[in-house]
Amino acid sequence: MKKDLRYEKNIYQNWKLKVLKSGEPDISKENSKLFLEYILDMEIGMNISRKNQKKGGRSEGRLNYIRRKLKQVMQYFEKLGINPITNITEKQAIEWNNALNRGMIKRIDGKEYGAPSEFIVTFKAFWNWYIKSRRKLGVEVKDLTEDLDLKKKENTFVYLSKDQVFNDIAPALNKINPGYGILVRFLFDSITRFPTEASSLQEEFIGEKEGEVWISIPKEISKTFGRDFNLLYCGEALLQYLKEKKKEKNKKDDKRVKDRTDGYVFSFLKNQNGVYKFNTILKETVIKLYCEKKTKKYSELSDDERNENGYILFVKGEMLRTTRRKFSDLDNVIVDVYKDKMSDPIAKKNYSEITGYDFRHDGAVHLRELAHKNGRISLDAIRARGAWADFDMLNYYTKFLKITGKISKEETLVEEDRTKMKKEMETLKKNEEIVRKKNIELEKKLKAMESRSASNFDDMNSRVEDRFKEIEKRLFEQNALTQEGKTITTLVDEKGNVHGVYDKDGKLKKYVPYQPKK
């Protein structure tokens, strides 16, 4: 069962009771009527557009998300005098779309929206519902959304390498809570969604197969689809953590321990407060590990430091932003000032912005880098592991941080080439075996020759000796000594006997047959 960390069901039901009586507050009555009609249709799955939208009723969490986004859109157009929202023109919709994507429409705090496409998707879904629902009433409505730009803003996240996660962050978190240490390793290894899938993971979803630890994520707790996968790095550590939890469960007199061992692997993520606490401790840990620190009195801080503009303030090891209410007078308080730092120029987010969700990005980047280096990891396997419906989402999450354009020559070989090379290697091996056998046969023949009778051997030896004499004669006759200043060349033996005299034209004038030395 998927954990309702934010109590979405209760929030939705309480909202529904109120609006059915008095309508949606802070928007006009006309918009409120449309708003409620749309949300109630989405609850039961009625009038869903045929354009790439999932059929069936929406969950309470999704309904809460839709009503928050749609209400903001309606409020924006009301300020422009467009009331109800169905009075909008195609040109006005496109201008709004462009203003959102260019960062011209800001949040309440003056910052740009991190994901402006979420508002555009919400408006498109609403408008497609409006077209379909009014068609049933005999009213044709023009589609104003065909030219709206749904491109996502560039993806940013906190980049951490495997070494950082396993050698720095996990050991530091282990000292605070062993569960936190194993959680970050699991999130990186499994690339599961945080907090929904991680918090809903039960012990029964974990098993061993062929010496590896396997995880089963059922469809009920997944945003997209269920899947099974093996853990690459933290399987043994996870099993050991579960053994320790089981030991604690036997301490029945300790109610606090019993609450922590309710069948969920990471039971400390039991609600939104648990998630917030983990994210806060994670943020503090990462900042201390990777950001430069200075210590000052609060009264000595610059304006940027005091306003935490590029800085994070700590008092007694905790972020001041979470503990400020404890202090009535800060001027004399000793403060640790950490200068924020970007995790990676491509990932772009600072260390202070980290949450548990960043490990999904980091683990996906790690796996994709491995797939690029060794070619033995399938991108389909990575996509299935992360439960992404298509490669667009895989690309969105990974951003190719460490991937270059290098292609090894071996990677260019097609399968036919590989098969041909294998056959040639096998042929060479066979030829080597043939040569080896022939050498053995020759050795046998040589031994047979050595074992012949003495008379045959002497005869053979005589023939060999005659052959050597012939060679010696030829070498001797070629040993011409040219005497400087003379017009003839003579052939002599080692005793000075002349055997041949040649004239200047190289013609033989006299030859004495060669007689070998005795």
Secondary structure, DSSP 8 states (H G I E B T S, - for coil): ----TT-HHHHHHHHHHHHHHH--TTS-HHHHHHHHHHHHHHHHT-S--SSS---S---HHHHHHHHHHHHHHHHHHHHTT--SGGG--HHHHHHHHHHHHTT-SB-TTS-B-S-THHHHHHHHHHHHHHHHHHHTTT-------TT---------B----HHIIIIIIHHHHHTT-HHHHHHHHHHHHH---TTHHHHH-BGGGEEEETTEEEEEE-GGG-SS--EEEE-SSSHHHHHHHHHHHHHHHT-TT-HHHHHH-SSBTTGGGSSHHHHHHHHHHHHHHHHHHHSEEEEEEGGG--HHHHTTSSEEEEETTEEHHHHGGG-S--TT-EEEEEE--BS-TTTB-BGGG--TTHHHHHHHHHHHHHHHHHS-S-HHHHHHHTT-SSHHHHHHHHTTTT--S---GGGG--HHHHHHHHHHHHHHHHHHHHHHHHHHHHHHHHHHHHTS-HHHHHHHHHHHHHHHHHHHHHHHHT--EE-TT-S-EEEE-TT--EEEEE-TTS-EEEE-------
